[in-house]
Amino acid sequence: MVRNLDMLAFLESHSVVEIEYLKANGETCLRNITDVCISDEYGDNYIDAYCEEKHHRLTFKIERIVSIKPLWIHITNKDEMAPQDGLYIFECWGDNHLELEMYRMSKGEIFWKCFSDEFEHMSGWVSVEPRAYHYIGFYPNGIGWKTLEVKPKNEVNDKYEVVAYQKATENIQYALRLRKLWPEESFINPKIDDSIYNDDYWSDTTILASHEFLWRP
């Protein structure tokens, strides 16, 4: 059980965390929470947080929090390496704003490889720098992939996802959906004209699955 009140500082330092919580009936559940604070109503042994699953604020007793897993890991130095093979969604500093980029990486690769030397790129007037990362395992073995039968809509909302797709007999590729689908090649070579990813590009594409993730800039 997590019992130390110092955990509040940990919770506040991460925009989204997943907690395993022991309910009063003895069952455990997973909750993704944001905007954490000590409960004004119940005191230091409780926290209040916005629950993504319930879509409103809930109160949690600290001694019933079994485990905590940050969904976004802060990058603290330029030598940090990928802990395992997979897709990495980077929260990056842009020109006075935060933005997302996606790269597939192998275990042991340095995160800053994608942002320095020949891979340095700009957002407005500044060089893009990684601030934190979210890990997703490759399709189909990674946890959290859901089968899709149609292309996800490019609608404006707060849902973000990675889409696994395939063209003809090519290997599985990935696209990051923000307001539109951005294939990984867009981030590997940011000078690509994004107009090539129009309806014609996606018309001969098999959408395999999607993996949603939470982000609170």
N, C-alpha and C positions, 0 to 999 in steps of 0.2 A: 504494500500500500504506500501511496505518496502522502507523507504526513508533515513534511517540513514546509513552513510558510514561505521559505525562500523560493519555493516553486512558483510563486506569483510573479517574481521577476523574470523567471524563465518563460512563463506563459505570455507575459506582456512583451517580451522581446521577439516573439514570433507572431506573424500576422494570422496564421491558421494552424491549429494543432488538433490532433486526433487523440482523444482520451478513451481509455477503457474504463467504464464506470460500473460499480457494483450497486445495483438497485436494491431497494428495501426488501424485495421478495427473494433476494439471493441470486437473481439472474444478472449477467453482465451484458452491457451493450457498448457499441462504439458511437461516439459523438464527435463531430467536427465543430470546434468552437472558435469564436473570434471575440475581440473586444472584451477582454477579461478584466474583472476588478473584484476587490473584496466586497462582500455583500453588505450593504448598508443596513438591511433589515435583520440579518442573522449574525453578523459579526465576523471575526477573523477566521473562524473555522469553516467558512463557506465562501464560495466565489459565485459571482453572477457573470454570465457570458451569453452571447448570441449563439444559438444552436442552428447550424445550417440545415439539419434534418427536420427540425420542428418549425423553423422560420420565425422564431421569436426568442426572447431572452428566457433563460432557465437558471435556477440556482442549484449548485452542486456542493455536496459536503466533501471537504478536502480528504478526509480519511477514507472515503469510498472511491477515490480515484486510484485505480489499480496501476495504470501505466500512462505515460504521455509520449506521444511521438509527433515532433514537429513535421508538418508537411512541406515547409520551406526551410532549408538549411542555409544559414548565413555563411558566406565566403569571407574568411578573415585574412587571408594572405594570398599572394600570387603563386605560391607553390602547392596549393591544395590540389589533390588529384581525385579523379572519379573513383569511388569505392567499388563499383561493379559495372559490368557492361549494361548498356541500356540507353534510353532517351533521357536527355536532361533539358528541362525547361528552365531557362535563366531569367530571373528578374534583373533587369539592367537599368543603370542610370543612363538616361538619355539627355536631351537638351531641356533641362528644367522639368523633367517628368520621368516616370518609370515606364518601362516597356518590357515585352517578352520576346525572347528568341529561343529556338530549339535546335539542339545538335544531338546526333547519336555519338556516343563515346565508348571507348574500351576502358576496362579497369586499369588504373594507373596513369591515364592521360591527364595532363594538367589542364584545369578548367580555362586558365587564361590563354591557352593555345588558340582558342577561338576568337580572341579579342586583341591580340598583340602581333607585332611584326607584320608579316604579309597578310594576316587576317584582321588587322586593325581596321575599323570602319567607323563612320561618323553617324551621329544623329543630330541634325541641325549643325551647330557649330562646335560640338564637343565629340570626343571619342567615346564610344559605348564601353561601359565597364560593368562586369557582372557583380551583382550584390548578394544574390541568394539563388538556390536551385531547388527544383522539385524533380524527383526521380520517377520514371515510369519504365517498367520492364518491357522488352520487345514483345510484340504480338507474334504468336498466340499464347506464349508461355507466361507472360507477365500477368499479375493479378489486376483485375479491374476492367478488362476489355469487355465490351458489349457488342454483339453482332448488330450490324446496320444493314438495312435493305435498300435504303435510299440515301442520296447525298444529304448531309446536314444542311439546313437552311442558313444563309448568311444574314441572320437576323441580329438585331442589336439587343443584347441582354447581358446578364452577368454570368452566363455559363461559358466556360472555356473547355476545350477538348482537343485531344490529339486524334487524328483519323489515320487508320492504316488502310492503304489502298494498293492496287496492283494494276499495271497496264500490260496487256497481252501476257507474254511469258517472262516479263521482267521480275526482278526480286521485289519483295514487299517494300513500299515506300511510306513515308509519313508526312502528314501536313498538320500544321498548328492552326486551329480555328480561333480567331479572335472575332472580328466582324466578318471576315471572309476566310477562305482556306488559303494558307500560306505553305506550300510545299517546302520541305527541308532545304531544297536547293536554293531557295530564296535567302536563307541565312548563311549557307556555305559560300554563296557568291551574291552578296547584297546588291551588286550592280546590275543584276538581271532585271529586265523590264517586266514588271508584274502584269502587264497587259497580256502576256502569253498564257497566263493561267485563266483563260476565259472559259465559256461553256464548251467550246470545242475541245479544250484540253481535258475536261472532265467527262465528256460524252463517251469516250471509249475507255473509261476507267471503272474497275470493279471496286466498290467500297466494301472493305472487309469488316471493319469494326471501329468503334470509337472508345476513347478513354477520357472521361471527364475529370477535371481537377478544379480545385478551389484556389482563387487568388483574390487577395484584398490589398490593392496598392495603397 
